[in-house]
């Protein structure tokens, strides 16, 4: 049988056309599939990145708790949970984005981690509320203590003031103080050369608040040069924070009523002319003073 090319040409053209159409469809299908695969891979990468970001966010929350949680036991648990999160993060980084099974497992792990984190957040909030309540109570207790302390201080001050007033009210007082120099016959003199004694007389005033009983009266005579007339340098009495020398001493019985007191100083030493001063003391207090002037 003889092959006729001209008669077969239309058939060949039709076959080639069909082949070209099939090839075009195949090329389009393959291109579409490749695009779809590329899109899926891109989405896998995006999903994986989002998952990594969520793991990182949880890890940072645990890190932040370290600076706000003071409970050692709870802090230890939080550090363990953070370590678990970091291990899963490392696993996620080493997982292929297209590994659906592993990605799904890590997503489930993330959901579990979120539930655990939520429970810890509730515990921390509860501790913070409790701590706030304790601080408020501590502030209240401190304020109450300060108020009580101020009250006690005020009462103590008032008591001290009352004690001082009572002490001041019960203090003895000397009035009508007179100091003179006399000769051997008891006649008052103005000159030291004619005098044998100094006579100091005064009245201890009435004071019903003063405690009755014996009182030691001290008289201190100061010469013009500031020296104290004394027979014994060791004759001293307590006054304020130290000791003072005295010239004369006398014990009297005081019952709250006015009593007169007279004391004598024998002039046995050389004395200079000038102004002398007699100070009177009782119960550690200066109760009166008087100055007098003598000639040679």
ZILINHU-V59608 format. One record per backbone hydrogen bond with DSSP energy under -0.5 kcal/mol. CO is the residue of the C=O (numbers start at 0). NH is the residue of the N-H. Records with the same first field share a line. If there is no record, write none. Layout:
# ZILINHU-V59608
CO = NH ; NH
This chain:
# ZILINHU-V59608
2 = 4
3 = 7
4 = 8
7 = 11
8 = 12
9 = 13
10 = 14
11 = 15
12 = 16
13 = 17
14 = 18
15 = 19
16 = 20
17 = 21
18 = 22
19 = 23
20 = 24
21 = 25
22 = 26
23 = 27
24 = 28
25 = 29
26 = 30
27 = 31
28 = 32
29 = 33
30 = 34
31 = 35
32 = 36
33 = 37
34 = 38
35 = 39
36 = 40
37 = 41
38 = 42
39 = 43
40 = 44
41 = 45
42 = 46
43 = 47
44 = 48
45 = 49
46 = 50
47 = 51
48 = 52
49 = 53
50 = 54
51 = 55
52 = 56
53 = 57
54 = 58
55 = 59
56 = 60
57 = 61
58 = 62
59 = 63
60 = 64
61 = 65
62 = 65
63 = 66
64 = 67 ; 68
67 = 69
69 = 71
70 = 74
71 = 75
72 = 76
73 = 77
74 = 78
75 = 79
76 = 80
77 = 81
78 = 82
79 = 83
80 = 84
81 = 85
82 = 86
83 = 87
84 = 88
85 = 89
86 = 90
87 = 91
88 = 92
89 = 93
91 = 94
95 = 98
97 = 99
98 = 102
99 = 103
100 = 104
101 = 105
102 = 106
103 = 107
104 = 108
105 = 109
106 = 110
107 = 111
108 = 112
109 = 113
110 = 114
111 = 115
112 = 116
113 = 117
114 = 118
115 = 119
116 = 120
117 = 121
118 = 122
119 = 123
120 = 124
121 = 125
122 = 126
123 = 127
124 = 128
125 = 129
126 = 130
127 = 131
128 = 132
129 = 133
130 = 134
131 = 135
132 = 136
133 = 137
134 = 138
135 = 139
136 = 140
137 = 141
138 = 142
139 = 143
140 = 144
141 = 145
142 = 146
143 = 147
144 = 148
145 = 149
146 = 150
147 = 151
148 = 152
149 = 153
150 = 154
151 = 155
152 = 156
153 = 157
154 = 158
155 = 159
156 = 160
157 = 161
158 = 162
159 = 163
160 = 164
161 = 165
162 = 166
163 = 167
164 = 168
165 = 169
167 = 170
172 = 204
174 = 202
177 = 200
179 = 198
180 = 188
181 = 195 ; 196
182 = 185
186 = 182
188 = 180
189 = 294
190 = 193
191 = 194
195 = 266
196 = 181
197 = 199 ; 264
198 = 179 ; 200
199 = 262
200 = 177
201 = 260
202 = 174 ; 204
203 = 258
206 = 209
212 = 253
214 = 216 ; 251
215 = 282
216 = 249
217 = 280
218 = 220 ; 246 ; 247
219 = 221 ; 278
220 = 228
221 = 276
222 = 225
226 = 222
227 = 229
231 = 234
233 = 235
234 = 245
236 = 243
238 = 241
241 = 238
243 = 236
247 = 218
249 = 216
251 = 214 ; 253
252 = 254
253 = 212
255 = 206
258 = 203
260 = 201
262 = 199
264 = 197 ; 266
265 = 267
273 = 275 ; 293
275 = 291
276 = 221 ; 278
277 = 289
278 = 219
279 = 286 ; 287
280 = 217
281 = 284
284 = 281 ; 286
286 = 173
287 = 279
289 = 277
291 = 275
293 = 273
294 = 191
